[in-house]
Amino acid sequence: MHDDHDHPHDHHSHAHPAAAVVRRADPGFSLLRLSALQRLAGAGVIIAVLWLAVLWALS
């Protein structure tokens, strides 16, 4: 450790590995990446399935 300067920070004695940050090639599914039309279509499918479940439960 060097004590000849007075700014407060830690001096790490270990090296950080180059592969510390792992990047995935495939980011996976995300609702935020869908277009507005795709989101509306997905909401319509969910609503239709819910209505079918309600109608099935009442029959």
Secondary structure, DSSP 4 states (H G I P E B T S, - for coil): ---S---------SPPPGGGS---S-----GGGS-HHHHHHHHHHHHHHHHHHHHHHH-
